[in-house]
Amino acid sequence: MEKMEKKRLSALREAMAREKIDCCIINSTDPHQSEIPPAHWRGREWLTGFKSENGTNGIAVVTQKEAYVWTDNRFFIQARQQLEGTGFEMMPLDGPEGVDLVSFVAEMMPKESVIAIDGMTFSCVEADKMRDVFEYADMHFSTEFPMFDFIWPDRPSQPLNPLFIHDEDIVGETVESKIARIMKEVANEGADAILMSALDDIAWATNLRAAGDVAFSPMFPAYLYLDKDGSRILFVKEEKLTAEVKDFLKKYNIETRGYDEVSGFAATLPPSTCVLFDPSLTAVSIAEVIPTAIEGGRSVAKLKSVKNSTMLRHWRTAMEKDGVALVRFFRWVEEEFPKGVLTEMSIARKLRECRLADPDCVDESFAAIVGWNDHGAIVHYEPSEASDVPVMGPGLLLIDSGGQYRQGTTDITRTIALGGEPTAEQKHDFTLVLKGMIALAQATFPKGTRGAQLDILARQFLWNEGKAYYHGTGHGVGFFINCHEGPQQIRMNEVPVDLEPGMVVSDEPGLYIEGRYGIRCENMLAIEKWKENSFGEFYRFNTMTLFPFDQDLIEWDAMTDEETRWLNKYHKEVYDRLSPLLTPEEQEWLAGRCLIHNAN
């Protein structure tokens, strides 16, 4: 039986022929460059069959004869599996065999070819690169091919879930204060106004959220325009505005207009108004109509990334809530495992149930990664009906998950052994990963340090044995917004953003043995001031996450005394903070997993 994706591919090629397009390039995102776009904009996934609840990083290229999907190393295994039989071939975006998509298309297509994209789903940065290369190669480049308007008959509508207010007592800052800080940055960049497109920036600036618009993140499709003369306009679907939200916006003199009115509004701005926009986050079709514009605006993301003391205080509560949910969940896993009834999907469902039992947990922060044995080696694996397997016999279970609490967002990975004593190789590999996580968590560093300068701390023990992982070590985490937040990151490639007190990042080294098992250890870290002396200011990390590591997987002889002391101190804090919130039976279970190991 022919796969549905092949029929969809044929429909696209028919539309391309009608529109006289020789090659189209299809992005995975929405007009806001979201990591996980609402269902309305997940057309590339619908077309290719390469998809997941958490979204997949991939760009499709289609001609009348060829069809490809580029993706990064996190998704290689998944993409090869899901694209089989669809008519699409996987292409590596990175790694030793990485292929540059734009150069590949320029070399593949003959001169005078028409290359088209939907300009509402590509940023200015992406579109400008394509235009430069294709036009240099004597090709025609169009940003006006909304392919899914032609071929997706049952396309989901744009989300209409109601907005709600994120309590400013939890946020620790009013909308008025945030707008004042934003406009100060706008003036510093030489502009009169700003058009904000990034959904996390807009949710942060307005102290508004929505449940269900964006999977696992309480954001909502909107644009926000602010200028020095006091204009404040939120472009959002009218159906999303409750009476309470309307009063809240009126309090801060924020006008609302229809979501689809933003392009028309931008085109009619006076040339005397210089509008700041972020070229990496603004759709090229919108940016092109602004009469006078200046590129920049990442200072807003920087403002958002630095959390105030009120946020960090409430985040401690979120971590305690999450720790309680995890105790109940992992205790359940250990009780049910001997019965032989567990599967990856049943485990994922129970984990969600445990978190959402807390009324302050609005959603998971992403679809849980539950990988048993070889599935744990697929970095972004999500169990599905097609892939689900029983969790039986000896092995390693990798669970990467998180929750969206009103008091903060959580992200944690634990790898545990089930079904008997883990092998010496498993224990050794786990310990290498754990040592790297501890090394980064213990780091102290001077003001001006960037993530790339610390990344080796987490990788060193693996590299010393010729082993490696190729995803980032740490990403920023939002405050009841999105789990992956910029601009701060800890990774091998340079990201020119200094790490500052108030930023929160993950610490998640791993090791993946394809076909056998995966290991990842992850905590969240808050950056705080440490000391100041004649050499300048120094910072350190404060571990936020509260849940023990599987001590049965630790090769204690490979741990230094300093590492053992760190782990003992961490486990003591986990027990001290969580035990008052647990039943006596749960306290006993947790105590057995927070045992203090001897160190000199």
C-alpha positions in Angstrom: 0.0 0.0 0.0 1.4 3.4 -1.0 2.3 5.6 1.9 0.2 8.8 2.4 3.3 10.9 2.3 3.9 9.8 -1.4 0.4 11.1 -2.3 1.0 14.4 -0.6 4.4 14.7 -2.3 2.6 14.2 -5.7 0.0 16.9 -4.8 2.9 19.3 -4.0 4.6 18.6 -7.3 1.3 19.3 -9.1 1.0 22.6 -7.3 4.6 23.5 -8.1 3.9 22.8 -11.8 0.9 25.0 -11.8 2.8 27.8 -10.1 5.8 27.3 -12.5 8.2 26.4 -9.6 11.1 24.1 -10.1 12.2 23.6 -6.5 10.6 24.5 -3.2 12.2 24.6 0.2 9.9 23.9 3.2 10.7 24.9 6.8 9.6 23.2 10.0 8.4 26.3 11.8 5.9 29.1 11.9 6.0 32.9 11.3 7.7 33.3 14.7 10.5 30.7 14.2 9.2 28.6 17.0 10.9 25.4 18.0 7.6 23.6 18.4 5.0 25.4 16.2 1.3 25.1 16.6 -0.3 22.3 14.5 -1.5 24.8 11.9 2.1 25.4 10.8 3.5 21.8 11.1 3.2 21.2 7.4 6.6 19.9 6.8 5.9 17.1 9.3 2.6 16.4 7.7 4.2 16.2 4.2 7.2 14.0 5.1 6.1 11.9 8.0 9.2 12.9 9.9 7.6 14.2 13.1 7.3 14.0 16.9 5.3 15.7 19.6 8.3 17.8 20.5 8.8 18.9 16.9 11.6 17.9 14.6 14.4 20.0 13.2 14.2 19.5 9.5 14.0 21.3 6.1 12.5 19.6 3.1 13.6 20.2 -0.5 11.3 19.1 -3.3 11.8 19.1 -7.1 9.8 17.2 -9.7 12.3 14.3 -9.4 14.0 14.5 -6.0 12.8 15.0 -2.4 15.1 15.4 0.6 14.9 16.3 4.3 17.9 17.9 6.1 18.2 17.3 9.8 20.8 17.5 12.5 22.6 14.6 14.4 20.0 14.5 17.2 17.4 13.1 14.7 19.5 11.0 12.3 18.3 7.6 13.5 14.7 8.7 13.8 14.6 10.4 10.4 16.0 7.4 8.6 13.3 5.2 10.2 10.4 7.6 9.6 11.3 8.7 6.0 11.6 5.1 4.7 9.1 4.6 1.9 7.9 8.2 1.9 9.8 9.3 -1.2 12.1 11.5 0.9 15.8 10.9 1.5 17.5 12.1 4.7 20.4 14.5 4.4 22.8 15.3 7.3 22.8 18.9 8.3 25.9 18.6 10.5 28.5 16.1 11.6 31.5 14.8 9.6 29.3 14.2 6.5 27.2 17.3 6.8 25.9 18.8 3.6 25.0 22.5 3.2 21.5 22.7 2.0 21.7 25.9 0.0 24.9 25.0 -1.8 23.5 21.6 -2.6 20.4 23.1 -4.2 22.4 25.7 -6.1 24.6 23.0 -7.6 21.7 20.6 -8.3 19.4 23.0 -10.1 20.0 24.4 -13.6 20.3 28.1 -14.3 17.0 30.1 -14.6 15.3 27.7 -12.2 12.6 29.1 -9.9 13.3 28.3 -6.2 10.5 29.1 -3.9 9.7 29.3 -0.2 6.8 30.4 2.0 8.2 33.7 3.2 6.1 33.6 6.4 8.0 30.6 7.7 11.6 31.6 6.9 13.5 34.3 8.8 15.2 37.2 7.1 18.6 35.6 7.9 17.7 32.3 6.2 16.0 33.9 3.2 18.8 36.4 2.6 21.3 33.6 2.5 19.3 31.7 0.0 18.6 34.8 -2.2 22.3 35.6 -2.3 23.4 32.1 -3.3 20.6 31.4 -5.8 20.7 34.8 -7.6 24.5 34.5 -7.9 23.9 31.1 -9.6 21.5 32.9 -12.0 18.3 31.4 -10.5 15.1 33.1 -9.5 14.1 33.2 -5.8 10.6 33.7 -4.7 9.2 34.1 -1.1 5.6 33.8 -2.2 4.7 30.1 -2.3 2.4 29.2 0.6 2.4 25.5 -0.5 0.2 24.2 2.2 -2.6 26.6 1.2 -2.8 24.5 -2.0 -2.3 20.9 -0.8 -3.4 20.5 2.9 -7.3 20.2 2.8 -7.8 19.3 6.5 -5.2 21.7 7.8 -5.7 22.5 11.5 -6.9 26.0 12.3 -4.9 28.6 14.1 -5.2 28.1 17.9 -7.9 30.0 19.7 -7.3 29.0 23.4 -8.0 31.9 25.8 -5.1 33.9 27.3 -4.6 34.0 31.0 -2.5 36.3 33.3 0.7 35.0 34.8 0.5 36.3 38.4 2.9 39.2 38.8 3.6 38.3 42.4 5.2 35.2 41.0 6.9 37.0 38.1 8.3 39.8 40.3 7.9 42.5 37.6 5.1 44.4 36.0 4.4 44.8 32.3 5.1 48.5 32.7 8.5 47.8 34.0 9.3 45.4 31.3 8.2 47.7 28.5 10.3 50.5 29.9 13.3 48.2 29.9 12.6 47.1 26.4 12.2 50.6 25.1 15.5 51.6 26.7 17.2 48.9 24.7 15.4 50.0 21.5 16.8 53.5 22.0 20.2 52.2 22.6 20.1 50.4 19.3 19.2 53.6 17.5 15.5 52.8 16.8 12.1 54.5 17.5 10.1 51.3 17.7 10.3 47.5 17.9 8.2 44.8 16.3 8.5 41.6 18.3 7.9 38.2 16.7 9.3 35.6 19.1 6.5 34.1 21.1 8.5 33.6 24.3 9.6 37.3 24.2 6.0 38.4 23.8 4.7 36.1 26.6 7.4 37.4 28.9 6.8 41.1 28.0 3.0 40.9 28.5 2.9 38.5 31.5 0.3 36.6 29.5 0.1 32.8 28.8 -2.1 30.3 27.0 -2.6 26.6 27.5 -2.7 24.5 24.4 -1.6 26.8 21.6 1.9 25.6 21.5 2.6 22.0 22.6 4.2 22.0 26.1 4.8 25.7 26.2 2.2 28.2 27.5 2.9 30.7 24.7 0.5 32.0 22.0 0.7 33.3 18.4 1.0 37.1 18.5 3.1 40.1 17.5 3.9 43.0 19.7 4.6 46.6 18.5 6.0 49.2 20.8 7.2 52.7 20.0 8.7 55.7 21.7 5.5 57.7 21.4 3.6 55.2 23.6 1.9 53.0 21.0 1.5 49.5 22.3 -0.2 47.0 20.0 -0.7 43.3 20.6 -1.6 41.5 17.3 -3.6 38.5 18.5 -6.8 36.6 17.6 -9.8 38.4 19.2 -11.3 35.1 20.2 -8.4 34.6 22.7 -9.2 37.7 24.8 -11.2 37.1 27.9 -12.8 40.1 29.8 -10.1 39.7 32.5 -7.3 39.8 29.9 -8.8 42.8 28.2 -8.9 44.7 31.5 -5.3 43.7 32.2 -4.1 45.0 28.8 -6.1 48.2 29.2 -4.4 48.8 32.5 -1.1 48.9 30.6 -2.5 50.9 27.6 -2.0 48.0 25.3 -4.3 48.1 22.2 -5.2 44.8 20.4 -5.6 44.2 16.7 -6.2 41.0 14.7 -3.3 38.6 14.4 -3.4 38.7 10.6 -3.3 42.5 10.5 0.4 42.8 11.3 1.8 42.9 7.8 -0.7 45.6 6.7 0.1 47.6 9.8 3.9 47.4 9.3 3.6 48.5 5.6 1.7 51.7 6.6 4.2 52.9 9.2 5.7 56.3 8.4 9.2 56.2 6.9 10.3 58.5 9.8 9.7 55.6 12.3 12.8 53.4 12.5 11.6 49.9 13.5 13.9 47.5 15.2 13.4 43.8 14.4 15.3 40.6 14.9 16.3 39.2 11.5 16.7 35.7 12.9 13.2 35.6 14.3 11.1 37.8 12.0 9.5 36.3 8.9 11.1 37.7 5.7 7.6 38.5 4.3 6.9 40.8 7.2 10.3 42.5 7.4 10.3 43.3 3.7 7.2 45.6 4.0 8.5 47.8 6.9 9.4 51.1 5.3 12.3 51.9 7.6 13.9 49.1 9.6 17.0 48.3 11.5 18.2 44.8 12.4 18.9 43.9 16.0 16.6 43.3 19.0 18.3 40.3 20.6 18.6 42.5 23.7 15.0 41.6 24.5 15.9 37.9 24.8 18.8 38.8 27.0 16.5 40.8 29.3 14.2 37.7 29.5 17.1 35.3 30.2 18.1 37.0 33.4 15.7 36.0 36.1 15.0 38.2 39.1 15.2 37.0 42.7 11.4 36.5 43.0 11.4 34.1 40.0 14.3 32.2 41.4 12.7 31.9 44.8 9.5 30.5 43.2 11.5 28.2 41.0 12.7 26.5 44.1 9.1 25.6 44.8 8.6 24.3 41.3 11.7 22.0 41.8 10.2 20.7 45.0 6.9 20.0 43.3 8.7 18.3 40.5 10.8 16.3 42.9 7.8 15.0 44.7 6.2 13.9 41.4 9.4 12.1 40.4 9.6 10.3 43.7 6.1 8.9 43.2 6.7 8.1 39.6 10.1 6.3 40.0 8.8 4.4 43.0 5.9 3.2 40.9 8.3 2.1 38.1 10.3 0.0 40.5 7.1 -1.6 42.0 5.6 -2.3 38.6 8.7 -3.5 36.7 8.8 -7.0 38.2 5.2 -7.6 37.1 6.3 -7.4 33.4 3.5 -5.0 32.5 5.4 -1.9 31.7 6.0 -0.4 28.3 7.6 2.9 27.2 4.2 4.4 26.5 2.7 3.3 29.8 5.7 4.8 31.6 5.3 8.1 29.8 1.6 8.2 30.6 2.2 7.6 34.3 4.9 10.3 34.4 2.5 12.8 32.9 -0.2 11.8 35.4 2.2 12.2 38.4 3.1 15.7 37.3 -0.3 16.9 36.4 -1.6 15.8 39.8 -0.2 19.0 41.1 -2.7 21.8 40.3 0.1 24.3 39.6 1.4 22.0 36.8 -0.2 23.3 33.5 1.5 20.8 31.2 4.7 18.8 30.6 7.5 21.0 29.3 8.0 18.6 26.4 6.8 15.1 25.5 8.8 12.8 27.7 11.7 10.9 26.2 11.3 7.3 27.6 13.9 5.1 26.0 14.5 1.5 27.0 17.9 0.0 26.1 18.6 0.7 22.3 15.8 3.3 22.2 17.8 5.3 24.8 20.5 5.8 22.2 18.1 7.8 20.0 18.7 11.3 21.5 15.2 12.7 20.9 13.3 9.4 20.9 9.6 9.5 21.8 7.6 6.3 22.3 4.7 5.9 19.9 2.2 3.1 19.0 4.6 2.0 16.3 7.8 2.0 18.4 6.6 1.1 21.8 8.3 -1.8 23.5 7.9 -3.7 26.7 10.3 -2.7 29.5 11.4 -6.2 30.6 14.6 -8.0 31.3 17.8 -6.3 32.3 18.7 -2.9 30.9 18.9 0.9 31.1 15.9 3.2 31.1 16.6 6.8 30.0 13.9 9.3 30.9 14.2 13.0 29.9 11.2 15.0 31.0 9.9 18.2 32.6 6.9 20.2 33.8 5.4 23.6 33.2 4.6 24.8 36.7 3.3 28.3 37.3 6.3 28.7 39.6 8.8 27.7 36.9 9.7 25.2 34.1 11.6 22.0 34.9 13.8 19.8 32.7 15.6 16.7 34.1 17.1 13.4 32.8 17.8 10.3 34.8 19.1 7.0 33.6 18.3 4.0 35.8 19.2 0.3 35.7 16.4 -2.3 35.9 16.3 -6.0 36.0 19.5 -6.8 37.9 23.1 -5.7 38.2 24.2 -3.4 35.4 27.2 -4.5 33.4 30.7 -3.2 34.2 30.6 -1.3 30.8 27.3 0.3 31.6 28.5 1.5 35.0 31.8 2.8 33.5 30.0 4.8 30.8 27.4 6.1 33.3 30.2 7.3 35.6 32.0 9.1 32.8 28.8 11.0 32.0 28.1 11.7 35.7 31.6 13.0 36.3 31.2 15.4 33.4 27.9 16.7 34.8 29.4 17.2 38.2 32.5 19.0 36.7 30.3 21.5 35.0 28.1 22.0 38.0 31.2 22.8 40.2 32.6 25.3 37.8 33.5 28.8 38.9 34.3 31.4 36.2 35.0 35.1 35.7 32.5 37.6 34.3 32.6 37.6 30.5 32.7 33.8 30.3 30.7 32.2 27.5 29.2 28.7 27.3 31.7 27.4 24.8 34.5 28.1 27.2 33.0 25.8 29.8 31.6 23.0 27.5 34.8 20.9 27.7 34.3 20.4 31.4 31.4 18.1 30.7 33.0 16.3 27.8 36.5 15.7 29.1 36.1 12.3 30.7 34.5 10.9 27.6 37.0 12.5 25.2 39.8 11.0 27.3 38.6 7.5 26.3 37.7 8.4 22.6 34.0 8.7 23.3 31.7 11.7 22.6 28.2 13.1 22.3 27.4 15.7 19.7 24.5 17.7 21.1 24.8 20.8 23.2 25.7 20.4 26.9 23.4 23.1 28.1 20.5 25.3 27.0 18.7 28.2 28.6 15.5 27.4 30.4 12.5 29.8 30.4 10.4 30.7 33.4 7.0 29.2 32.7 7.5 29.8 29.0 9.6 27.4 27.0 12.0 24.7 28.0 14.6 25.7 25.5 15.4 29.4 25.9 18.1 31.6 24.4 20.4 33.3 24.0 22.7 31.6 26.5 24.0 28.1 25.7 26.7 25.7 26.7 28.0 23.9 23.6 31.1 23.3 21.5 30.4 26.0 18.9 30.7 29.6 19.9 27.6 31.5 21.0 28.7 35.1 21.7 26.6 35.5 24.8 28.2 36.0 28.3 26.8 33.9 31.1 25.3 36.2 33.7 23.8 35.8 37.2 20.1 35.1 37.0 20.4 33.0 33.9 19.3 29.3 34.1 20.9 26.6 32.0 20.7 22.8 31.8 23.7 20.5 32.4 23.2 17.4 30.3 26.1 15.4 29.0 25.4 12.0 27.5 26.6 8.9 25.7 24.7 6.9 23.1 25.7 3.5 21.9 23.5 2.8 18.8 21.6 -0.4 19.0 22.4 -0.9 22.7 21.7 1.9 25.2 21.8 5.6 26.0 22.9 7.4 29.1 22.2 11.1 30.0 22.4 12.9 33.3 20.7 16.3 33.5 20.2 18.9 36.2 19.3 22.6 35.9 21.7 25.2 37.1 21.2 28.8 38.1 24.1 31.2 37.7 24.9 33.3 40.7 27.6 35.7 42.0 30.4 34.0 43.8 33.1 36.5 44.8 34.7 39.8 43.7 38.4 40.6 44.2 41.3 42.4 42.4 40.9 39.9 39.5 37.2 40.9 38.9 33.8 39.3 39.5 33.5 35.5 39.6 30.3 33.4 39.2 29.3 29.9 40.0 26.4 27.5 39.4 23.7 26.6 41.9 22.1 23.2 41.2 18.3 23.6 41.2 17.0 20.1 40.3 16.0 17.8 43.2 16.1 14.1 42.5 18.7 11.4 43.2 20.9 9.6 40.7 20.9 5.8 40.4 23.8 4.8 42.7 23.8 1.2 41.4 25.1 2.6 38.1 28.1 4.4 39.7 31.6 2.9 39.4 32.7 4.3 42.7 36.4 3.5 42.2 36.4 5.9 39.3 35.0 8.8 41.3 37.3 11.2 43.1 36.7 12.1 46.7 35.7 15.6 45.6 33.1 14.2 43.2 31.8 11.8 45.9 31.5 14.6 48.4 29.6 16.7 45.8 27.2 13.8 45.2 26.7 13.2 48.9 25.9 16.9 49.5 23.5 16.9 46.6 21.7 13.8 47.8 21.4 15.2 51.3 19.8 18.4 50.0 17.4 16.3 47.9 16.3 14.3 50.9 16.1 17.3 53.3 13.9 19.4 50.9 11.7 16.7 49.6 11.1 14.5 52.6 8.8 16.9 54.5 6.5 16.8 51.4 6.3 13.0 51.3 4.4 10.2 53.0 6.4 8.0 55.4 6.6 5.2 52.8 7.9 7.7 50.2 10.4 9.1 52.6 11.8 5.6 53.2 12.1 5.0 49.5 13.9 8.3 48.9 16.2 7.7 51.8 17.3 4.4 50.2 18.3 6.3 47.1 20.1 9.2 48.8 22.5 7.1 50.7 25.8 8.7 51.7 28.9 7.1 50.2 32.2 7.1 52.0 34.7 9.6 50.8 38.0 10.7 52.3 
